[in-house]
Amino acid sequence: MFNWFFASRFWALVRKEINQILRNKQLIILLVFPPTIQLLVYGFALNPDVHFLKMGVVDYARSHESRELISAFTENRIFTLAQVLSSEKELGQQVERGKLTVGIVIPPELNRNLAKDHPSEIQVLIDGVDANTAGIANGYVSQIVRQYSSNLSGQSSTPPIDSHVTFLYNPGLASSWFFVPGVIGLVLTLIGSIVSSITLVREKDTGTLEQLLMTPSEPWEILLSKIVPLFVLLMGDVFLALGLGRFVFGIPFQGSFFLFLILSGLYLFVGIGVGIMLATVCQSQQQVVLTTFFINLPMVQLSGAIAPVETMPEFFYYLSWFNPLRHYVAIVRGILLKGVGLEALWMHVVSLAIFAVLLLTISARKFRSQLS
């Protein structure tokens, strides 16, 4: 059986593709360096946490209590005391110029109100140009003020309801645990579609496809001989991305390793299908690159790889269900972080299989029509 396979026309085509890929140093570089750089850059740079926000203070009280309040803001490294100003006007000007992110105004009656057990208010100014940072800063300010007030009210009082919060699947709340699985899907989407489309378009440019038409090979043999080596090489990118996520960012692997490989391979067929379809439409490598980014960027934005899909407007939330990358990102996070199997991921797996079959079928028909 093996002798028949190695003597077949299909194996000859596969061997030709492998030799052609190995001689193409640019393709090897494209398969290794961009995934590595993208994972490292996105994994380290995409971080919703904020630290060392510049804070300015106007302290009209000038007391021990007000100094303790200022210390409560700066002791957790979220805020750093950049300026102590004498008036609200100066504070507002510094926030307006972008030199401060947060401004705190402590009223002169703070001590009297605290001594009489009366509520006292402080004014907080937050630069809202960066809405995400402003929202996070507001949450930290509210939390710090509540904790400070609780400490002043005395430790003997027992609250009527006590809550104990447990964070599942990410106890340390490391943001990289959310971003890196999404970036793995992002990288496989970009590399899979670009490499497969450029490989076919290059053969158009060099006239290799016309030479293949002169051989007795069937169209399906020609197409499959191009898919198999690309699939093997892209599976190498899966191992590369998984290794970086595991050993550089400390992403756990809670689920089945073989299930992850099988479903990652299924998603690679989606990327290859997109690439072959683009190769049948585009006439040059420049067109392929531009069209690939035109397609891949919306896929990334609607996938939940960068931002949760639950935060999207309702229309785009439902539109994201037609995005294969969304299903793969959910699969990767489910297997790596939660350790779930097909019983929890079956809907995403079925959707991914449908996308793979449709894209490969359509692209194969267009490819055969071009060969004919």
C-alpha positions in Angstrom: 0.0 0.0 0.0 2.8 2.4 1.0 4.7 1.5 -2.1 1.7 2.4 -4.3 1.3 5.7 -2.4 5.0 6.8 -2.8 4.8 5.8 -6.5 1.6 7.8 -7.2 1.2 11.1 -9.0 -0.2 12.7 -5.8 3.0 11.9 -3.8 5.1 13.3 -6.7 3.1 16.6 -6.5 3.4 16.7 -2.7 7.2 16.2 -2.9 7.4 18.9 -5.5 5.5 21.3 -3.2 7.7 20.4 -0.2 10.9 21.0 -2.2 9.5 24.3 -3.5 8.6 25.5 0.0 11.9 24.5 1.5 13.7 26.5 -1.2 11.6 29.6 -0.4 13.4 31.2 2.5 10.9 34.1 2.6 8.1 31.7 3.2 9.9 30.0 6.1 10.7 33.4 7.6 7.0 34.3 7.2 6.0 31.2 9.1 8.3 31.7 12.0 9.1 35.3 12.8 5.7 37.1 12.4 3.8 34.6 14.7 6.6 34.9 17.3 6.7 38.7 17.2 2.9 39.1 17.1 2.4 36.8 20.1 5.1 38.6 22.1 3.9 42.1 21.2 0.2 41.5 21.7 0.8 39.4 24.8 2.8 42.0 26.6 1.3 45.2 25.1 -2.4 44.4 25.3 -3.1 44.9 29.0 -6.3 46.6 30.3 -4.8 47.1 33.8 -3.5 50.5 34.7 -0.6 51.4 36.9 1.1 54.6 38.1 -1.6 57.0 36.9 -0.4 60.6 37.6 -2.5 62.1 40.4 -2.7 65.7 41.6 -4.0 66.7 45.0 -5.4 69.9 46.5 -5.4 69.4 50.2 -7.4 72.1 52.0 -7.6 70.1 55.2 -3.8 69.6 55.7 -4.4 67.1 58.5 -3.3 63.7 59.6 -6.6 62.2 58.2 -6.1 63.9 54.8 -2.5 62.6 54.5 -3.7 59.1 55.3 -6.3 59.4 52.5 -3.7 60.5 50.0 -1.5 57.6 51.2 -4.3 55.2 50.6 -4.4 56.3 47.0 -0.7 55.9 46.3 0.1 52.7 48.3 -1.2 50.2 45.8 0.8 51.6 42.8 -2.4 52.4 40.9 -1.8 56.2 41.4 1.3 58.1 41.9 1.4 61.5 43.5 2.7 63.8 40.8 1.8 67.2 42.0 0.4 68.9 45.1 -1.4 72.1 44.1 -2.9 75.0 46.0 -6.2 75.5 44.2 -8.9 73.7 42.1 -8.2 76.0 39.2 -4.6 74.9 38.9 -5.6 71.3 39.3 -8.2 71.6 36.5 -5.6 73.2 34.2 -3.1 70.4 34.8 -5.8 67.8 34.0 -6.8 69.8 30.9 -3.2 69.9 29.6 -2.9 66.1 30.0 -0.2 66.3 32.7 -2.5 64.6 35.3 -5.0 61.8 34.8 -6.7 62.1 38.2 -7.2 65.1 40.5 -8.3 64.9 44.1 -9.7 67.9 46.0 -10.0 67.4 49.8 -12.3 69.9 51.5 -11.2 71.9 54.6 -14.1 70.5 56.7 -12.9 66.9 56.4 -11.6 66.7 59.9 -14.7 68.3 61.5 -17.0 66.0 59.6 -15.0 62.9 60.5 -14.9 63.9 64.2 -18.7 64.3 64.3 -19.4 61.2 62.3 -20.9 63.3 59.5 -20.4 62.3 55.8 -17.8 64.2 54.0 -17.3 64.6 50.3 -14.2 64.8 48.2 -14.0 66.0 44.6 -12.4 63.8 42.0 -11.5 65.0 38.5 -10.6 62.3 35.9 -9.4 62.8 32.4 -12.0 61.1 30.3 -10.3 61.2 26.9 -9.2 57.6 27.3 -12.6 56.2 28.2 -11.2 52.8 29.2 -8.5 54.2 31.6 -11.0 56.7 33.0 -13.5 53.9 33.8 -10.9 51.8 35.5 -9.5 54.8 37.4 -13.1 55.6 38.6 -13.5 52.1 39.9 -10.2 52.2 41.8 -11.1 55.6 43.3 -14.5 54.4 44.5 -12.9 51.2 46.0 -10.1 53.1 47.8 -12.6 55.6 49.3 -14.9 52.8 50.5 -12.0 50.9 52.1 -10.7 54.1 53.7 -14.2 54.9 55.1 -14.6 51.3 56.3 -11.3 51.6 58.2 -12.4 54.8 59.9 -15.8 53.5 60.9 -14.1 50.9 63.1 -13.3 47.2 62.8 -15.7 46.0 65.5 -18.9 46.4 63.6 -19.9 43.2 61.8 -21.5 43.7 58.4 -24.9 42.0 58.0 -23.8 40.3 54.8 -20.3 39.1 54.1 -19.2 38.0 50.6 -16.3 35.8 49.6 -15.3 36.1 46.0 -13.4 33.3 44.1 -12.1 34.0 40.7 -12.3 30.8 38.6 -9.9 29.8 35.8 -7.7 32.9 36.3 -7.1 33.3 40.1 -4.4 36.0 39.6 -6.5 37.9 37.1 -3.6 38.0 34.6 -4.7 39.8 31.5 -2.3 37.8 29.3 -4.4 34.7 30.1 -7.3 36.4 28.3 -5.4 38.0 25.4 -2.9 35.2 24.4 -5.4 32.5 23.5 -7.2 35.1 21.4 -3.9 36.1 19.8 -3.1 32.5 18.9 -6.3 32.5 16.8 -5.4 35.8 15.3 -1.9 34.7 14.3 -3.2 31.4 12.7 -5.8 33.4 10.8 -3.3 35.9 9.4 -0.5 33.5 8.6 -2.8 30.7 7.3 -4.6 32.9 4.8 -1.6 34.9 3.7 0.8 31.9 3.2 -1.7 29.8 1.3 -2.8 32.6 -1.0 0.7 33.9 -1.7 1.9 30.4 -2.5 -0.8 29.9 -5.2 -0.5 33.4 -6.6 3.3 33.0 -6.9 2.7 29.9 -9.1 0.4 32.0 -11.3 3.1 34.6 -11.7 5.8 32.0 -12.5 3.6 30.0 -14.8 3.9 26.8 -12.8 0.1 26.2 -12.9 0.2 26.1 -16.7 2.9 23.5 -16.5 0.8 21.4 -14.1 -2.0 21.5 -16.6 0.3 19.6 -19.0 0.6 16.7 -16.6 -1.9 13.9 -16.3 -2.7 14.9 -12.7 -6.3 15.6 -11.8 -7.3 19.0 -10.5 -8.1 17.6 -7.0 -4.6 16.1 -6.9 -3.0 19.4 -7.7 -5.1 21.3 -5.1 -4.7 18.6 -2.4 -0.9 18.5 -3.0 -0.8 22.2 -2.2 -3.0 22.0 0.9 -1.2 19.1 2.7 2.3 20.7 2.9 0.8 24.0 4.0 -1.2 22.3 6.6 1.9 20.5 8.1 3.8 23.8 8.1 1.0 25.7 9.8 0.6 23.0 12.4 4.2 23.9 13.3 2.9 27.4 13.9 0.3 25.9 16.3 3.1 24.3 18.3 5.1 27.5 18.2 2.2 29.6 19.4 1.3 27.1 22.1 4.9 27.0 23.3 5.2 30.7 23.6 1.9 31.0 25.4 2.9 28.2 27.8 6.5 29.1 28.6 6.6 32.9 28.1 3.2 33.9 29.5 2.5 31.0 31.8 -0.8 30.1 30.2 -2.1 26.9 31.8 -3.2 23.9 29.7 -6.1 22.4 31.6 -7.8 20.4 28.8 -7.0 17.7 26.2 -3.8 18.2 24.2 -5.0 16.0 21.3 -8.4 17.7 21.2 -6.7 21.1 20.9 -4.5 19.8 18.0 -7.5 18.3 16.2 -9.6 21.5 16.5 -6.6 23.7 15.7 -6.1 21.6 12.5 -9.8 22.1 11.7 -9.4 25.8 12.0 -6.3 25.8 9.8 -8.5 24.4 7.0 -10.6 27.6 7.4 -7.6 29.8 7.0 -6.3 27.8 4.0 -9.8 27.9 2.4 -9.8 31.7 2.8 -6.3 31.9 1.3 -7.2 29.7 -1.8 -10.3 31.7 -2.4 -8.3 34.9 -2.4 -5.7 33.4 -4.7 -8.4 32.6 -7.3 -9.6 36.2 -7.2 -6.4 38.2 -6.9 -3.9 38.5 -9.8 -0.8 39.5 -7.8 0.9 39.1 -4.4 0.3 42.8 -3.6 -3.5 42.4 -4.2 -3.4 39.3 -2.0 -1.8 41.1 1.0 -4.2 44.1 0.7 -7.3 41.9 0.3 -6.2 39.6 3.2 -6.0 42.5 5.7 -9.4 43.8 4.4 -10.9 40.5 5.3 -8.9 39.5 8.4 -9.2 42.8 10.3 -13.1 42.6 10.6 -12.7 38.9 11.6 -10.3 39.9 14.4 -12.5 42.8 15.6 -15.6 40.6 15.8 -13.9 37.5 17.3 -13.6 38.4 20.9 -9.8 38.0 20.7 -9.1 41.6 21.8 -12.3 42.7 23.5 -15.2 40.5 24.8 -18.0 40.0 22.3 -20.5 40.8 25.1 -19.4 44.5 25.0 -20.3 44.8 21.3 -23.5 46.4 20.1 -26.3 43.9 19.6 -26.1 43.9 15.8 -22.3 43.1 15.8 -22.8 40.6 18.7 -25.1 38.5 16.5 -23.0 39.1 13.4 -20.0 37.7 15.2 -21.6 34.2 15.2 -20.9 34.1 11.5 -17.2 34.6 12.2 -15.1 31.4 12.4 -12.4 33.1 14.4 -14.9 33.7 17.3 -15.6 30.0 17.5 -11.9 29.1 17.5 -11.1 31.7 20.2 -13.8 30.2 22.4 -12.5 26.7 21.8 -8.9 27.7 22.7 -9.9 29.5 25.9 -12.2 26.7 26.9 -9.5 24.0 26.4 -6.5 25.9 27.8 -8.1 27.8 30.7 -11.2 25.8 31.7 -10.2 22.3 30.6 -13.6 21.6 29.0 -14.2 19.1 26.3 -16.7 18.5 23.4 -19.6 18.4 25.8 -19.2 22.2 26.3 -17.7 23.2 23.0 -19.7 21.1 20.5 -21.6 24.1 19.2 -18.4 25.9 18.3 -16.9 22.8 16.8 -19.9 22.2 14.6 -19.8 25.8 13.4 -16.1 25.6 12.7 -16.6 22.4 10.7 -19.3 24.0 8.6 -17.1 27.0 7.9 -14.2 24.7 6.9 -16.3 22.6 4.6 -18.0 25.6 2.9 -14.8 27.6 2.4 -12.8 24.6 1.1 -15.6 23.5 -1.2 -16.1 27.0 -2.7 -12.4 27.6 -3.1 -11.8 24.2 -4.6 -14.5 24.8 -7.2 -13.1 28.2 -8.1 -9.6 26.7 -8.3 -10.8 23.8 -10.6 -12.6 26.3 -12.8 -9.4 28.3 -13.3 -7.4 25.2 -14.1 -10.0 24.2 -16.7 
